[in-house]
C-alpha cells in the first residue's frame, strides 16, 4: 500500500467521525488484504505483523509518549 493511499484512508475516516479504534481496525483489515498478494512464506510473516490488537497498540503508544516526555 502506498503511503498516499494510507493517508487518504486515514483522512476519510477521521473526517467522518470514526473512533481511533475503528480507524486502526480498518487499517489492519486493509493490511491483511494486502498480505494476500504475498507468496506463502511472506504471507504468514505479513499476517503476523497485523495481529496486534488496538489495546496493545494503545498501551505501547502511551508508554512511548510517556518515555519521550520524560527524556
Secondary structure as UniProt FT lines:
FT   HELIX           3..15
FT   TURN            16..17
FT   HELIX           20..35
FT   TURN            36..37
FT   HELIX           40..48
FT   TURN            49..50
FT   HELIX           54..70
//
